[in-house]
């Protein structure tokens, strides 16, 4: 089976590096994240780690995470809302026709 060979025990499969990171107890481990950016800011929502917010105009190399800086709270809320709206518009499409019993 393709999935089995991709994540085989020998670690030679295509997905083995990712699988190994997902099942390890050593930090850091691979987790999920989503990103939203504008021309001036970048927001990264992380499932298990701290979120990230970067001021791309002042910090184009993204070296300073300003997610906890109160001066950026309005921008943070705006990007979170933008991301939520995008997910709501694009996820979980409701079918037009109902199933017949």
C-alpha positions as CSV (number, residue, x, y, z in Angstrom):
1,X,0.0,0.0,0.0
2,X,1.3,3.5,-0.9
3,X,0.8,5.0,2.5
4,X,2.5,2.2,4.3
5,X,5.5,2.4,2.0
6,X,5.6,6.2,2.4
7,X,6.0,6.0,6.1
8,X,7.7,2.6,6.5
9,X,9.7,1.7,9.6
10,X,13.1,2.1,7.9
11,X,12.4,5.9,7.6
12,X,13.2,5.9,3.9
13,X,9.7,6.9,2.8
14,X,8.6,10.3,1.4
15,X,6.7,11.2,4.6
16,X,9.0,9.6,7.2
17,X,10.7,12.9,8.3
18,X,7.3,14.5,9.0
19,X,5.9,11.4,10.7
20,X,9.0,11.1,12.8
21,X,8.6,14.7,14.0
22,X,4.9,14.2,14.7
23,X,5.4,11.1,16.9
24,X,8.5,12.3,18.8
25,X,8.4,13.3,22.5
26,X,11.4,15.5,22.0
27,X,10.8,19.2,21.4
28,X,10.4,20.9,19.1
29,X,7.7,18.8,17.4
30,X,5.9,19.4,14.2
31,X,2.5,21.0,14.7
32,X,-0.1,22.7,12.6
33,X,-0.1,26.4,11.8
34,X,-1.9,28.8,9.5
35,X,-0.7,32.1,8.2
36,X,-2.3,35.4,7.1
37,X,-0.4,38.3,5.7
38,X,-0.9,41.8,4.3
39,X,1.7,44.0,2.7
40,X,2.7,45.3,6.1
41,X,2.1,42.5,8.6
42,X,2.2,38.7,8.9
43,X,0.3,36.7,11.5
44,X,0.9,33.0,12.2
45,X,-1.6,31.0,14.2
46,X,-0.1,28.0,15.8
47,X,-2.1,25.2,17.3
48,X,0.3,24.3,20.2
49,X,3.0,27.0,20.3
50,X,2.9,30.7,20.7
51,X,1.3,32.7,17.8
52,X,3.5,35.1,15.8
53,X,3.0,38.6,14.5
54,X,5.6,40.5,12.4
55,X,5.7,44.1,11.3
56,X,7.0,43.5,7.8
57,X,7.7,47.3,7.3
58,X,9.8,47.6,10.4
59,X,11.1,44.1,10.5
60,X,11.3,42.6,7.0
61,X,13.4,39.6,8.1
62,X,10.7,38.7,10.7
63,X,13.2,38.6,13.6
64,X,10.9,40.2,16.3
65,X,7.6,38.6,17.2
66,X,5.3,41.4,18.3
67,X,2.3,39.2,19.1
68,X,2.3,40.3,22.8
69,X,3.0,43.9,22.1
70,X,-0.1,46.0,23.1
71,X,0.8,48.5,20.3
72,X,-0.1,45.8,17.7
73,X,-3.4,44.6,19.3
74,X,-5.6,46.2,16.7
75,X,-3.6,44.7,13.9
76,X,-3.6,41.3,15.6
77,X,-7.4,41.4,15.9
78,X,-7.8,42.5,12.3
79,X,-5.6,39.6,11.0
80,X,-7.3,37.0,13.2
81,X,-10.7,38.2,11.9
82,X,-9.4,38.1,8.3
83,X,-8.2,34.6,8.8
84,X,-11.5,33.4,10.4
85,X,-13.5,35.0,7.6
86,X,-11.4,33.3,5.0
87,X,-11.9,29.9,6.7
88,X,-15.6,30.5,7.0
89,X,-15.9,31.4,3.3
90,X,-13.8,28.5,2.0
91,X,-14.3,25.6,4.4
92,X,-17.1,23.1,4.9
93,X,-19.1,23.6,1.8
94,X,-22.8,22.8,2.4
95,X,-24.3,20.8,-0.5
96,X,-27.2,22.3,-2.4
97,X,-29.1,19.0,-2.6
98,X,-30.0,16.9,0.4
99,X,-29.3,13.1,0.7
100,X,-32.3,10.9,0.0
101,X,-33.0,8.2,2.5
